[in-house]
Amino acid sequence: MITAAAVCPAPPLLARELTGTDPVLPELRQACLDATAALLAADPDLVAVVGVAAETRQWDARAVLDLGQYAPALRAAATCPEQADGNRDHAASLPLPLGLAARLLDEAGHGGSRALHSISDRATAWECAALGAELATAAARVALLVMADGSARRGPKAPGHLDERSVPFDAEVERALRTGDMAALLALDAGLASELMATGRPAWQVLAGALAGRQPASGILYSGDPFGVAYLVASLTPVAEGIGPG
Amino acid sequence: MSDPAVSADAPRAQGVLRLRASSFPPAQPLIMGIVNRTPDSFFRPGVTWDESAAMERVHEVIADGADIVDVGGIPAAPGAQVDAAEEIRRTAGFIAAIRAAYPDIVISVDTWRHETGRAACEAGADLLNDSWGGYDERLADVAAEFGAGLVCAHVGQQLPRTRPFRVAYADVMADVLDQVQRLAARALAAGVRSDRIVIDAAHDFGKNTWHSLEVTRRLNEMTETGWPVLVSLSNKDFVGETLNLPPEQRLPGTLAATAVCAWHGARIFRVHQVAESRQVVDMVFAIRGDRPPARAVRGLA
């Protein structure tokens, strides 16, 4: 059963080291950390993380994100010769969303069990919902951390330049998260999301499947597009269906 | 052949440099802004001869990003005699005024004389920038006495304020390494702290243009000694002769040489144009991977 859920974006700049001297968006990092802390406050038996990658699979919970993929100078600084043997089974880098989520959990002080799942960027809504349902039953009390980004085409300087359809698309996602309308997330148009570079679509649909009709109460902790990519941080608490106080 | 594992020629890692109350790691390059209290230096002669103009210049170099202010009272080139008393008159009071205005800035005095070095340290100087290769051996004693830093420069056989005349080296960099390391050892023996000793190839000093180009090309051999390396390239004749340009047109050539020295790991850059040099040095240190970008967002959003 899902006891709490959080939604965070997964831009590389969430890793503080990557932005250089300037922290760039400390308020976004703080919102993500707050959402993660709220997740952990629900006292879960397991934290399940889901993020979008090339394929649907589970990842080694001890693996980490190799920031050197984005900043080779950081890899050189972090790698001592004795650490460079590469013979550990978790030496391969996590996909970006999962790696950032792992960092959030570490920073929030989560020492308990975690399960890292990627969902294919081509997964259908049904496949996403099925993974969500599976994660919801992975433990008695599951906290779900969903790493998902909105459109990267929100302005002329955005990574994908401007596509005006991005505005209503992201507004609909935000409305659905704010009001707990999980059916609206399952109904998102995968083709349109792809055209809008809204990479988070499968992850939102995993969330919808995990909450399976239980309309969550939610709060939006951050919503903005300072670099032309829609970032949304939300904290969700499922209501009803026997989960009461005590 | 000696065992390479214990060879004195094996590269040594750069360590922390301490000047005044500050500790500067190898990844933090320092810009030394030149403020001449002379009427007759080669670059913009006399512009800071007047004390108020000189103090304006100090404000400017610090605002432009200088970490060190280098005060000199005698031009390097031959010219009107300036005795120690006059040199002190030009520098010591001015150093005291800088110290009063900027309690934490590192102040350097460009002198070869121990009398001037002593007066400068008493006025608040932190670094004795001896461009003339330890001509006055007692300068190291002053550095030791005051806990100041000392620059150990290569001048070959030159005496202070003389120009090179038909100088020849079998291997100029070998001569540089030999002389600066002997001077560094002498400074240590005099009691100068090892983390306050700096070495300098001294471009143009006892060198023709070919020699200065060679030491620039091979500056890594100096940084591999482990001693922090200072370079003084700014608008010098080796730049002018290389590009056939007068002093006021030597900035691009100066910055090119600056970039190469920064790439080789020089840590102190003595310059006239502080803002431009700061940008070049910070850029090269970022390319080296020693310094993060100021603000990286491209492709990361």
Chai-1 contact restraints between the chains, C-beta under 6 A:
chainA,res_idxA,chainB,res_idxB,connection_type,confidence,min_distance_angstrom,max_distance_angstrom,comment,restraint_id
A,P11,B,A301,contact,1.0,0.0,6.0,A-B,restraint_1
A,P12,B,L300,contact,1.0,0.0,6.0,A-B,restraint_2
A,L13,B,L300,contact,1.0,0.0,6.0,A-B,restraint_3
A,L18,B,L300,contact,1.0,0.0,6.0,A-B,restraint_4
A,T19,B,A296,contact,1.0,0.0,6.0,A-B,restraint_5
A,G20,B,P292,contact,1.0,0.0,6.0,A-B,restraint_6
A,G20,B,P293,contact,1.0,0.0,6.0,A-B,restraint_7
A,G20,B,A294,contact,1.0,0.0,6.0,A-B,restraint_8
A,G20,B,R295,contact,1.0,0.0,6.0,A-B,restraint_9
A,G20,B,A296,contact,1.0,0.0,6.0,A-B,restraint_10
A,T21,B,P292,contact,1.0,0.0,6.0,A-B,restraint_11
A,T21,B,A294,contact,1.0,0.0,6.0,A-B,restraint_12
A,D22,B,R295,contact,1.0,0.0,6.0,A-B,restraint_13
A,A73,B,G289,contact,1.0,0.0,6.0,A-B,restraint_14
A,A76,B,G289,contact,1.0,0.0,6.0,A-B,restraint_15
A,F227,B,A301,contact,1.0,0.0,6.0,A-B,restraint_16
A,V229,B,A301,contact,1.0,0.0,6.0,A-B,restraint_17
